[in-house]
Amino acid sequence: MSNGPDPVEPRPRSGGLVRGFLRLIVEVDESRRWMYRLRAALLLLLLLAGFGVLGYWVPELIGRRLR
């Protein structure tokens, strides 16, 4: 018989998009290996370019459909 409370296991952290984005920013800034920095920087640039394309083309396509 156990007299004490059950040990509480820590919840696993969720690996959301925001956490991944922040991890890329930190990796670019603080990684010791230049290859990891370069990879993270390229991924950040691709993400920003993707948001830029979506921010331009999605409204453009919606505007064309509504004409």
N, C-alpha and C positions, 0 to 999 in steps of 0.2 A: 504494500500500500504506500502511496505517495502522500505525504502530508502537505507539500507545497503546491503552488499553482503550476500548471503546465507551462513549459518554456514557450515563449512567443517567438515564432520564426519571423524574421523581417520579410516584408512584402517585396517581391521583385519589382524593380523599377521598370516603368513602361518605357519603351523605346520609341517615342513619338517623333513626329516630323520636326517639331521645334527643338527637341533635345538633340536630334541628329544635326540640325542646322547649326546650333550653338557649338556642338562638338567640332564641326568643321572649322568654325571661326577660331576656336581655341587651338586646334591642331595647326592651323596656318601660323598662328602667332607664337606658339610655345613648343612645337615639335623640335626635337634635337636633330632629327635626320632631315636633310634637305629634300629627299625624295618624297617623304610624307608631307612636307610643307607644299611642295609643288603639286602633288596629287590633290590635296585639300583645296589649294587655291584654284586649280582648274575645275574642280567640282563646284566650287562657289561661283566661278564665272559662268559655268554652264547653267546653274540654277538661276542666276540673275538674267542671263540671256533668255532662258525659258520663260521666266515671268514677264520679261519685256515683250517677247513674241506673243504670249497669251494676252497680255494687256493691250496689244495693238490689234491682233487679228480677230480675237473674239468679238470686241465691239464692232469692228469693221464688217465681219460676217453677219452679225445681228442687224446692223444698219442696212446692209444690202438686202436681207430677207424682208425687212419692213418696208422697203420702197415699193 
